[in-house]
Amino acid sequence: MTHRLGGRRKNVKKGFQFTLMVVGASGTGRTTFVNTLCDSNVLAKKICDNPEEAHNEEGITIKPVSVELDEDGVRISLTIVDTPGFGDNIDNEFCFQEIVGYLERQYDDILAEESRIKRNPRFRDNRVHALLYFISPTGHALREIDIELMRRLSPRVNVIPVVGRADSLIPQELKDFKRRASRMGCVMEDIEHYNIPIYNFPYDVEEDDEDTIEENSELRALLPFSIIGSDEEIVVGGRTVRGRQYPWGAVEVDNPQHSDFARLRSALLSTHLQDLKEITHDFLYENYRTEKLSRTVNGGGEQDDTAVNAEDTANQNVRMKEEQLRKEEEKLRDIELKVQREIQEKRAELLNKEEALRTLETRLAQAQIVDA
Ligand SMILES: Nc1nc2c(ncn2[C@@H]2O[C@H](COP(=O)(O)OP(=O)(O)OP(=O)(O)O)[C@@H](O)[C@H]2O)c(=O)[nH]1
């Protein structure tokens, strides 16, 4: 079920917090996309690599940066988590682990916070709500590394595949690459073939309204989104627009005929922001939590901070229950004593009355004897 921003007046006033991770090999256009999305230089461009150091494998660095955006009058506090260095190494296993580890650490923080007796008012929820996976515009099927990473990340985050630098392919090539199976294979065919549970703008024909179904099926049909990014402005037919100028013509970032940038931007920051957050909390985090806690209960051997916290909470619950039972027993004992006291008082009262009756009867009998 998709939720719109408009229905949440309180949040509209306060604004929304959203965290977006961007992953993709170097040169796929991640940095330019982020800067185009935020309309400012949020991420610094990598300045020309030193050829003497090019063979050094630097590994991946995960860098969150925050930026405040105004989306049609709604404040969005957007955190971008960039992952430069992904796919640059011969062995990418370390990169996979770093990214999955980062996503899981944010869940662990929430789990630990939920288990605390006293909440930390300054606690910040850093869970990642969506991950844009940048695919190189090769025109070929997905690479093994793309399939492997999307498959590993999908259980932990809403993965949305995008084709970066989409203007590197001519429109027909791009169409074939996105959806239409050709000799080369295509992105969506691979995603379906390998059963990768990406975020596919879910809808329920029975439950959702017509507009939601229509909008979500349109967005689903655009997957993977083709992205053109540019931090430059060009003049096209007298209009100043963000785009890229070529000798043969121009491509415009915000023109839906040229790129899916505008549709993706509005899905992320407006129409589907709440849905992505809800799936993260209700489904992805909940699954992680269940896995983690059942591993702890089943003695999976993992005894980290969260496990200890969960154990503390369980012990505390037992102690609270014991205390409650003790109080109830005390209350029952008091009632019992009170009832016993009342019975004794009534019995004494009855005995007194019997005594008085007997005295009366004796006096009556004596009076009758005197009369006779
Ligand atoms: N044609 C075209 N070029 C692009 C596009 N987006 C970025 N580029 C160019 O591609 C090159 C790499 O872009 P970046 O945004 O730095 O790519 P990146 O994925 O962040 O790469 P690293 O910074 O090396 O991790 C730059 O020269 C950009 O100007 C695009 O949509 N179309």
The ligand as an SDF file (V2000), in Angstrom:
LIG
                    3D

 32 34  0  0  0  0  0  0  0  0999 V2000
   27.2890   11.3110  -20.6530 N   0  0  0  0  0  0  0  0  0  0  0  0
   27.1400   11.3630  -19.3690 C   0  0  0  0  0  0  0  0  0  0  0  0
   28.1870   11.5250  -18.5610 N   0  0  0  0  0  0  0  0  0  0  0  0
   27.9790   11.5720  -17.2460 C   0  0  0  0  0  0  0  0  0  0  0  0
   26.6930   11.4620  -16.6640 C   0  0  0  0  0  0  0  0  0  0  0  0
   26.8030   11.5530  -15.3230 N   0  0  0  0  0  0  0  0  0  0  0  0
   28.1110   11.7240  -15.0620 C   0  0  0  0  0  0  0  0  0  0  0  0
   28.8190   11.7340  -16.2210 N   0  0  0  0  0  0  0  0  0  0  0  0
   30.2610   11.9140  -16.3600 C   0  0  0  0  0  0  0  0  0  0  0  0
   30.8900   10.6680  -16.0340 O   0  0  0  0  0  0  0  0  0  0  0  0
   32.0880   10.8860  -15.3080 C   0  0  0  0  0  0  0  0  0  0  0  0
   32.0060   10.1870  -13.9500 C   0  0  0  0  0  0  0  0  0  0  0  0
   30.9370   10.7360  -13.2390 O   0  0  0  0  0  0  0  0  0  0  0  0
   30.8380   10.6950  -11.6440 P   0  0  0  0  0  0  0  0  0  0  0  0
   29.5340   11.2810  -11.2800 O   0  0  0  0  0  0  0  0  0  0  0  0
   32.0520   11.2760  -11.0210 O   0  0  0  0  0  0  0  0  0  0  0  0
   30.8330    9.1310  -11.4420 O   0  0  0  0  0  0  0  0  0  0  0  0
   31.0170    8.2830  -10.1150 P   0  0  0  0  0  0  0  0  0  0  0  0
   30.2180    7.0460  -10.3290 O   0  0  0  0  0  0  0  0  0  0  0  0
   30.6760    9.0970   -8.9250 O   0  0  0  0  0  0  0  0  0  0  0  0
   32.5380    7.9290  -10.1200 O   0  0  0  0  0  0  0  0  0  0  0  0
   33.6270    8.0310   -8.9220 P   0  0  0  0  0  0  0  0  0  0  0  0
   33.5660    9.4570   -8.4160 O   0  0  0  0  0  0  0  0  0  0  0  0
   34.8980    7.6940   -9.6000 O   0  0  0  0  0  0  0  0  0  0  0  0
   33.2340    7.0370   -7.8950 O   0  0  0  0  0  0  0  0  0  0  0  0
   32.2340   12.3960  -15.1870 C   0  0  0  0  0  0  0  0  0  0  0  0
   33.0600   12.8560  -16.2060 O   0  0  0  0  0  0  0  0  0  0  0  0
   30.8260   12.9190  -15.4020 C   0  0  0  0  0  0  0  0  0  0  0  0
   30.7770   14.2380  -15.9520 O   0  0  0  0  0  0  0  0  0  0  0  0
   25.5870   11.2900  -17.5600 C   0  0  0  0  0  0  0  0  0  0  0  0
   24.4350   11.1700  -17.1690 O   0  0  0  0  0  0  0  0  0  0  0  0
   25.8670   11.2330  -18.8960 N   0  0  0  0  0  0  0  0  0  0  0  0
  1  2  1  0
  2  3  2  0
  2 32  1  0
  3  4  1  0
  4  5  2  0
  4  8  1  0
  5  6  1  0
  5 30  1  0
  6  7  2  0
  7  8  1  0
  8  9  1  0
  9 10  1  0
  9 28  1  0
 10 11  1  0
 11 12  1  0
 11 26  1  0
 12 13  1  0
 13 14  1  0
 14 15  2  0
 14 16  1  0
 14 17  1  0
 17 18  1  0
 18 19  2  0
 18 20  1  0
 18 21  1  0
 21 22  1  0
 22 23  2  0
 22 24  1  0
 22 25  1  0
 26 27  1  0
 26 28  1  0
 28 29  1  0
 30 31  2  0
 30 32  1  0
M  END
$$$$
